[in-house]
Amino acid sequence: MIVDLVLMKNLIHKRGDEIEKSVAGTGYLAKTVVGVGTFLLDNEGDIDLLSAKQRVVFDKFIQPLLNVPRR
C-alpha cells in the first residue's frame, strides 16, 4: 500500500494541531506520529517499510487523519 504523499505532507506540516488532539491521553507523543509520517515521506509513502510499532502508529493515528474529509 502506498500513501498519498501530498496528503501526508499536508498532515505533517500544516495539521499539527490535529495530530496533538488525536494523541491526547493515549500515551503516545505527537512527535512519534510526526516521525512516522516523515519516515513515510522519505520513503515515498511505502507502508510496507514500517516496523510493527510504526505500523501501529500509522493505523491508529495517521490513517484516520488522512481519511478525514477537509472543509
C-alpha positions in Angstrom: 0.0 0.0 0.0 1.2 3.5 -0.9 0.2 6.6 1.0 -0.8 9.8 -0.8 2.4 11.9 -0.3 0.5 15.2 -0.8 -1.9 14.4 1.9 0.9 13.2 4.2 3.0 16.3 3.7 -0.1 18.5 4.4 -0.8 16.5 7.6 2.7 16.6 8.9 3.5 20.3 8.1 0.1 22.0 8.4 -2.1 20.0 10.7 0.0 19.5 13.8 -2.9 20.6 16.0 -5.0 17.7 14.7 -2.1 15.3 15.5 -1.8 16.7 19.0 -5.6 16.2 19.6 -5.5 12.7 18.3 -2.7 11.6 20.6 -4.0 13.4 23.7 -4.5 11.0 26.6 -3.2 8.0 24.7 0.3 7.8 26.0 1.7 8.4 22.5 3.6 11.5 21.6 2.8 13.8 18.7 6.5 13.8 17.7 6.2 10.0 17.3 3.4 10.4 14.9 5.3 13.1 13.0 8.3 10.9 12.9 6.4 8.0 11.3 4.9 10.4 8.9 8.3 11.9 8.0 9.7 8.4 7.5 6.9 7.6 5.1 7.5 10.9 3.2 11.2 10.0 3.0 10.3 6.5 1.7 7.8 7.5 -1.0 4.8 6.5 1.2 5.6 2.8 1.2 4.0 1.5 4.4 5.5 -1.9 3.9 8.8 -0.5 5.2 7.3 0.3 8.6 8.2 -1.7 11.6 5.4 -3.3 13.6 5.4 -0.4 16.1 5.5 2.2 13.4 2.6 0.4 11.7 0.5 0.6 14.9 1.1 4.4 15.0 0.2 4.7 11.3 -3.0 2.6 11.7 -4.1 4.3 15.0 -3.3 8.0 14.2 -2.1 8.8 10.7 -4.5 6.8 8.5 -7.6 8.2 10.3 -6.3 11.7 9.9 -5.6 11.2 6.2 -9.1 9.9 5.7 -10.9 12.8 7.4 -12.7 15.0 4.9 -11.3 18.5 4.9 -13.6 21.5 4.9 
